[in-house]
Amino acid sequence: MAVTLAQIEAEVAARVGPFAQHTVASGTTTTVTIAALTSSSALGGLNDLWLLRRAAAAVDDRQRRVASYAPATGVLTVDRAYANAPQPSETIELGVLDPAQELRPAVLRALTRCYFVERAAVEVTPGQVAENLSKALYWIVDPVQIRAIESRLGTSHALPLTWYRLLSSSATDGSGGLRVGAETVPPCAGVYVVEALRPHATWVNAADAHAWPSQDADVLAVALPYAAALGVAEAWRRCRATLAPIARAGYADPLEAVAREVNRIVRSQWWYWNRPDRVMLADPLAGVAAYPTWHTVDQDYTWHGASVKTWRQMLETA
């Protein structure tokens, strides 16, 4: 399931318009020859596409625009000379989004909207009724990320607190963000087990990431379809002037289709509770009734207008 930042960007680029990955046959400081683009037909459609060189030795050589394309020779001429010519066997990408100003920002913002469930321990401060959760878990920036807070002593099962209330206030560390905390009926010892939605942007290369991923090879533990769907949505948010004409021409999904795909894939995540195949049952060993932390099934679950029998049939045939 682990993917690199480059793989996510390539998948998003492929979903929003003309996109291709090619291997360089040869190159100069102003041209790139691609054998796969050689044709006897009078092809076109490559002018003004962005040409991305992820392996470029110089940062300023990373991206250019295609100024012209010669099908007979497979030669792409770029709009500005390179400091270092493309090398044979180097991989290049062609796409419609500016890699630095449009594609990467869209993907990074998408990764802040892609979540996994983290169950993290926060040491109990005996007698303290208000715990600053953001101090212990820097990635919690909004109370809606928190699904449950439980109490655990030693190696025992975590048990629900008898009462807690989430709260937020302005940070006092000068960061300008929000500080999320909880008022609780405090246990005397042990840890709080905080179950919360954690953005994938904060877990990079199998470690805490206080800054967003920034390198092509950075590895994220996110499913590619999940990240790509949110990436396309963010691309529409940032680059509508670019994508709207492309969608009208039929080269990319329109905004309505993008929204449907986002809703579909988010609701397919295992942590999305508003679905009948995610009902929690009692723990037969501990004798403790578990329950959904977002909705109580018997009172709040909507079943989306379908009967329980219909839902069971749909799930069994899915």
CORPE-V354493 format. One record per residue. N is the residue number from 0. RES is the residue in one small letter. PSI is psi in whole degrees, -180 to 180 (999 if undefined). OMEGA is omega in whole degrees, 0 to 359 (999 if undefined). D_FIRST is the distance of its C-alpha to the first C-alpha in whole Angstrom. Layout:
<<N	RES	PSI	OMEGA	D_FIRST> <N	RES	PSI	OMEGA	D_FIRST>>
This chain:
<<0	m	-19	181	0> <1	a	137	179	4> <2	v	160	178	6> <3	t	163	176	10> <4	l	-39	179	13> <5	a	-40	180	14> <6	q	-40	178	12> <7	i	-45	180	12> <8	e	-42	180	16> <9	a	-40	180	16> <10	e	-42	177	14> <11	v	-46	180	17> <12	a	-36	181	20> <13	a	-21	183	19> <14	r	-11	187	20> <15	v	10	179	23> <16	g	-172	179	25> <17	p	131	182	26> <18	f	145	176	23> <19	a	149	171	23> <20	q	131	183	22> <21	h	161	175	25> <22	t	132	182	26> <23	v	133	173	29> <24	a	-44	177	32> <25	s	169	180	34> <26	g	159	172	35> <27	t	-175	180	38> <28	t	-12	180	38> <29	t	-7	183	38> <30	t	157	174	37> <31	v	124	179	34> <32	t	124	181	34> <33	i	111	183	32> <34	a	-37	182	33> <35	a	-16	180	31> <36	l	2	179	32> <37	t	131	182	36> <38	s	149	175	38> <39	s	-9	177	41> <40	s	155	179	41> <41	a	71	182	41> <42	l	162	177	38> <43	g	-157	175	37> <44	g	1	181	34> <45	l	-15	179	33> <46	n	140	178	35> <47	d	-4	173	34> <48	l	153	175	30> <49	w	136	176	29> <50	l	116	185	28> <51	l	127	175	25> <52	r	97	181	25> <53	r	-25	182	22> <54	a	11	181	24> <55	a	137	181	27> <56	a	-34	180	29> <57	a	136	181	31> <58	v	-39	183	29> <59	d	-13	178	32> <60	d	0	189	31> <61	r	-41	183	28> <62	q	146	175	29> <63	r	172	171	32> <64	r	149	178	33> <65	v	119	179	34> <66	a	-34	179	38> <67	s	161	182	39> <68	y	129	179	37> <69	a	99	184	40> <70	p	-35	184	38> <71	a	-29	182	41> <72	t	-9	183	39> <73	g	27	184	36> <74	v	128	172	37> <75	l	128	175	35> <76	t	131	183	37> <77	v	164	187	36> <78	d	-11	181	38> <79	r	139	186	38> <80	a	147	174	38> <81	y	152	170	36> <82	a	-36	179	37> <83	n	125	183	35> <84	a	147	174	35> <85	p	144	184	32> <86	q	150	175	31> <87	p	139	181	31> <88	s	-2	175	28> <89	e	143	179	26> <90	t	134	175	23> <91	i	158	177	24> <92	e	140	176	23> <93	l	130	181	25> <94	g	177	186	25> <95	v	-18	183	27> <96	l	141	173	26> <97	d	117	185	27> <98	p	-37	185	24> <99	a	-40	187	25> <100	q	-19	183	27> <101	e	-54	187	25> <102	l	-55	183	22> <103	r	-45	177	20> <104	p	-37	179	22> <105	a	-43	181	21> <106	v	-42	180	17> <107	l	-41	178	18> <108	r	-34	176	20> <109	a	-39	181	17> <110	l	-19	173	15> <111	t	-11	179	18> <112	r	-2	175	17> <113	c	127	188	14> <114	y	154	163	14> <115	f	164	183	13> <116	v	122	176	15> <117	e	134	172	17> <118	r	104	187	20> <119	a	144	180	22> <120	a	133	176	25> <121	v	123	182	28> <122	e	134	177	31> <123	v	133	171	34> <124	t	105	186	37> <125	p	130	177	40> <126	g	-8	182	42> <127	q	124	185	40> <128	v	-15	180	40> <129	a	116	180	38> <130	e	133	176	34> <131	n	98	184	33> <132	l	-34	181	29> <133	s	-27	179	28> <134	k	-39	179	30> <135	a	-34	184	28> <136	l	90	190	24> <137	y	-23	185	25> <138	w	-6	174	22> <139	i	110	183	24> <140	v	-2	182	26> <141	d	134	180	27> <142	p	-26	182	28> <143	v	-13	176	26> <144	q	-24	188	23> <145	i	125	178	24> <146	r	-36	181	24> <147	a	154	171	26> <148	i	125	182	28> <149	e	173	180	29> <150	s	139	180	31> <151	r	136	175	31> <152	l	125	178	33> <153	g	-129	182	32> <154	t	15	181	30> <155	s	168	174	31> <156	h	144	172	29> <157	a	137	182	28> <158	l	145	179	31> <159	p	142	173	31> <160	l	149	180	34> <161	t	-25	179	37> <162	w	140	168	37> <163	y	156	179	35> <164	r	129	179	35> <165	l	149	178	33> <166	l	162	177	34> <167	s	153	179	34> <168	s	169	178	36> <169	s	144	180	36> <170	a	147	180	35> <171	t	7	182	38> <172	d	7	179	36> <173	g	6	182	37> <174	s	-19	180	33> <175	g	1	181	34> <176	g	-166	179	31> <177	l	147	174	31> <178	r	122	181	32> <179	v	133	180	30> <180	g	-178	180	32> <181	a	135	169	33> <182	e	132	186	37> <183	t	167	163	37> <184	v	101	196	39> <185	p	136	168	38> <186	p	165	184	38> <187	c	-17	183	40> <188	a	-177	177	37> <189	g	-149	183	34> <190	v	154	164	31> <191	y	135	173	29> <192	v	110	183	26> <193	v	117	176	25> <194	e	118	187	22> <195	a	159	175	21> <196	l	120	182	18> <197	r	129	179	17> <198	p	139	178	16> <199	h	-24	180	12> <200	a	-16	182	15> <201	t	3	179	17> <202	w	98	188	14> <203	v	136	181	13> <204	n	39	177	13> <205	a	35	180	12> <206	a	160	175	16> <207	d	137	178	18> <208	a	108	178	19> <209	h	-19	174	22> <210	a	156	180	22> <211	w	157	175	19> <212	p	147	186	17> <213	s	-10	183	19> <214	q	146	180	18> <215	d	-38	186	17> <216	a	0	178	15> <217	d	134	185	14> <218	v	133	179	10> <219	l	142	182	9> <220	a	56	183	6> <221	v	145	176	6> <222	a	134	184	5> <223	l	-44	179	7> <224	p	-35	179	10> <225	y	-52	181	11> <226	a	-39	183	11> <227	a	-41	180	13> <228	a	-44	178	15> <229	l	-33	178	16> <230	g	-41	178	17> <231	v	-41	179	19> <232	a	-43	179	21> <233	e	-33	176	22> <234	a	-40	176	23> <235	w	-37	180	25> <236	r	-39	185	26> <237	r	-28	193	27> <238	c	39	184	28> <239	r	-36	180	30> <240	a	-30	178	33> <241	t	-43	189	31> <242	l	-30	183	29> <243	a	-48	178	31> <244	p	-35	180	34> <245	i	-41	178	31> <246	a	-41	179	30> <247	r	-31	179	33> <248	a	-6	177	34> <249	g	13	181	31> <250	y	-5	179	28> <251	a	160	179	26> <252	d	140	174	25> <253	p	169	185	28> <254	l	-38	181	27> <255	e	-41	178	28> <256	a	-36	177	25> <257	v	-43	180	23> <258	a	-41	179	24> <259	r	-41	180	23> <260	e	-40	177	20> <261	v	-47	179	19> <262	n	-41	181	21> <263	r	-47	186	19> <264	i	-33	176	15> <265	v	-42	180	16> <266	r	-14	177	18> <267	s	-9	179	16> <268	q	142	187	14> <269	w	-25	183	15> <270	w	-3	180	17> <271	y	108	193	19> <272	w	-21	188	22> <273	n	59	179	24> <274	r	144	190	24> <275	p	-19	179	25> <276	d	11	178	23> <277	r	27	177	22> <278	v	129	179	25> <279	m	138	181	26> <280	l	172	179	28> <281	a	150	175	30> <282	d	110	186	29> <283	p	-23	180	32> <284	l	-45	184	32> <285	a	-19	182	33> <286	g	21	181	35> <287	v	129	180	33> <288	a	118	173	32> <289	a	162	183	29> <290	y	155	175	28> <291	p	139	183	26> <292	t	-9	177	27> <293	w	-38	181	27> <294	h	138	170	29> <295	t	127	190	31> <296	v	-44	186	31> <297	d	-23	185	34> <298	q	-44	191	36> <299	d	-13	187	33> <300	y	132	186	31> <301	t	-26	185	32> <302	w	10	176	30> <303	h	38	174	30> <304	g	-7	181	34> <305	a	155	178	33> <306	s	163	178	34> <307	v	-40	180	33> <308	k	-43	179	34> <309	t	-43	178	32> <310	w	-43	180	29> <311	r	-42	179	29> <312	q	-40	180	29> <313	m	-41	181	27> <314	l	-38	182	24> <315	e	-26	182	25> <316	t	-2	183	25> <317	a	999	999	22>>
